[in-house]
Structures are given as C-alpha cells and as structure tokens.
Amino acid sequence: MTFFQTFFTEKDLTEMTYEVESANGTPNLIPTSVVIERIMSTRGEEAAKIETILRQIDFKNGDVHHFLKHLAGAIAQDLAF
C-alpha cells in the first residue's frame, strides 16, 4: 500500500465539494474524491512534495481539506481553456 492509500484510508475524510475558479474566472465545483484521485496518480517530485505537506498537516492535526481545496484550485487551472 502506498503512503497516499494508507493516509486517505485512515483519514476517512468526509466528501466535500470545493468551489474554486479556473484561470478564466469560471467557477468550478471539484469534489474531494477527484482531488484524491489526482493525488494518487502523481509521481516523482510532485508526489514527494504532496506527501511532505500531508505529513506536516497530519503532525499538526491540521485540516486536510484546506490543502485539498488548494489542490482543487490547481486542478481547475489545468481545466481552463
């Protein structure tokens, strides 16, 4: 099992929908599950950075959803035409 699989299985996060804007200002609704799917597909340096941040949030008992919303914003930027 990978770190991400273990982390998200143990956290059992509530499904939320993050409202974020794309580069062209269009509002996007991106659910937690989509963000987690994208995280699971990352590799290399990007995956290592995400893992480090998730470990820091977990260590400090922070709200993982804040970081996932941030990543949802990056996904929305990728979706902008």
Disulfide bonds with the S-S distance in Angstrom:
none
